[in-house]
Structure formats: structure tokens, C-alpha cells
Amino acid sequence: MQYLDDNDYDSTTLLIGNEVLNDLRNIDTFVEADKSGSTEMLNTGHKGTILGMNVQKFSTNAAPSTTYSKYAYVYDRDNTYVIVEKRPVTVENFVLPTFDMSGAAITQRIKVAQLRDNACARVSTS
């Protein structure tokens, strides 16, 4: 948070890996603060707040636990990155008569790029 403050950015989000999440779950203060949960947590996967920052966990598909689980990122959501939609959601129906199956392939193309390096800081755990 100090790194972002020094560069005139606000710490809005804490993005965490599996090991960091486990470390947080083992700290009694955080467990007691968010024990009851909320509707927001159920709807968005929100893990609670720490010092006013939303806590989000890495997707295990996007970041395998063996690689990024020891890291956490503190960032300013409004200034760190940009997401560009290359192609909107596309649905393609298909039929497999051999297996008596039908279904749909749903795809979307997006690109994510970092805008400002100073609006993001990586934190590691041991």
C-alpha cells in the first residue's frame, strides 16, 4: 500500500494466491471480522475487505497454484490495467449424431494489458 501511496494511487484491491488466502484464513482477526459473510460475497466471490481493499483470489485456471500461490498483488483498479474485448461472446451450436449429443461452444476473445506499473505492487509470502 505504501508503494501505491507514494505514487499517488489508491489501493483498491488485493489479489491473492491460494497460499496467501490460507495464511489470511489462519489469522483470527480476519476470520472474526468476516465470519457471517454477505450477499456480495455470495454473488461476486468477494473474500472480504482488508484495510478497505477488496480481496479477490486468483482463478486456479488462470494462475496454477504451483506458480502464483505465494503472491499477492495490491493495485489501483482504475489505473493499473485495461481490458479490451476483441470479439464479443459467440455461440456456435454443434451436433454429434454418432454419440446422440448436441451442444454449444461459447467463446469470447479479450486482451488485458497493464497501463501503469506504479499502480500495482507484488507482495510475496514465505
C-alpha positions in Angstrom: 0.0 0.0 0.0 2.9 2.3 0.8 4.3 1.9 -2.8 1.0 2.9 -4.3 0.5 5.8 -1.9 4.0 7.1 -2.8 3.0 7.1 -6.5 -0.4 8.9 -5.8 -2.6 5.9 -6.4 -5.3 4.3 -4.2 -5.0 0.7 -3.0 -8.4 -0.7 -4.0 -7.9 -4.4 -4.5 -5.8 -7.2 -3.0 -5.5 -10.1 -5.5 -4.2 -13.2 -3.7 -3.0 -16.7 -4.4 -4.0 -19.9 -2.6 -1.2 -19.9 0.0 -1.8 -16.3 0.8 -5.6 -17.0 1.2 -4.8 -19.8 3.5 -2.5 -17.6 5.6 -5.3 -15.0 5.9 -7.8 -17.6 6.9 -5.4 -18.6 9.7 -5.4 -15.1 11.2 -8.2 -14.9 13.8 -8.8 -11.2 13.4 -9.8 -11.6 9.7 -11.9 -14.7 10.4 -13.9 -13.0 13.1 -14.4 -9.8 11.0 -16.0 -11.7 8.1 -17.4 -14.8 9.8 -21.0 -14.1 8.9 -20.4 -13.3 5.2 -22.6 -11.2 3.0 -24.7 -11.2 -0.2 -21.8 -9.5 -2.0 -19.5 -12.4 -1.1 -22.0 -14.9 -2.5 -22.7 -13.1 -5.7 -19.2 -12.0 -6.7 -16.8 -14.3 -4.9 -15.7 -11.4 -2.8 -13.4 -12.7 0.0 -13.9 -9.7 2.4 -12.0 -6.5 2.9 -8.7 -5.7 4.4 -7.8 -2.1 5.2 -10.6 -1.0 2.8 -9.3 -3.2 -0.1 -11.5 -5.8 -1.8 -9.8 -9.2 -1.5 -10.1 -11.4 -4.6 -8.5 -14.8 -5.2 -6.6 -15.8 -8.4 -8.6 -18.1 -10.6 -7.0 -21.6 -10.5 -7.4 -21.8 -14.3 -5.6 -18.5 -14.9 -2.9 -19.0 -12.3 -2.0 -22.5 -11.3 -1.4 -22.9 -7.6 2.1 -24.2 -8.1 3.2 -20.9 -9.7 1.5 -17.9 -8.2 0.1 -19.2 -4.9 2.7 -17.4 -2.8 2.0 -14.0 -4.3 -0.5 -11.2 -3.7 -0.9 -8.0 -5.7 -2.1 -4.7 -4.4 -3.4 -2.5 -7.2 -5.5 0.5 -8.1 -8.4 -0.9 -10.1 -8.9 2.4 -12.0 -5.3 2.8 -13.2 -3.4 -0.5 -13.3 -4.8 -2.3 -16.3 -7.2 -2.2 -19.3 -9.4 -5.0 -20.7 -10.2 -4.8 -24.4 -12.9 -7.0 -25.9 -11.6 -8.3 -29.3 -14.7 -10.3 -30.0 -18.0 -10.4 -28.0 -19.5 -13.7 -26.8 -20.0 -16.0 -29.7 -22.2 -19.2 -29.5 -21.7 -21.9 -32.1 -24.1 -24.9 -31.9 -22.9 -28.3 -32.9 -24.4 -31.8 -33.2 -22.6 -35.2 -32.8 -25.1 -37.7 -34.2 -22.7 -40.6 -33.5 -23.0 -40.1 -29.8 -26.6 -38.7 -29.9 -25.3 -35.4 -28.5 -25.8 -31.7 -29.2 -24.3 -28.7 -27.5 -22.8 -25.3 -28.0 -19.3 -23.9 -28.0 -19.3 -20.4 -26.3 -16.2 -18.3 -26.8 -15.0 -14.7 -26.3 -11.7 -13.0 -27.0 -10.3 -10.4 -24.7 -6.9 -8.8 -24.2 -5.6 -7.5 -20.9 -2.7 -5.1 -20.7 -1.0 -3.2 -17.9 -1.3 0.6 -18.1 0.8 1.9 -15.2 3.4 -0.1 -13.4 3.4 2.2 -10.4 -0.3 1.4 -9.7 0.5 -2.2 -8.9 2.7 -3.9 -6.3 3.6 -7.6 -5.8 3.8 -9.0 -2.3 5.2 -12.4 -1.6 4.9 -14.8 1.4 7.2 -17.4 2.7 
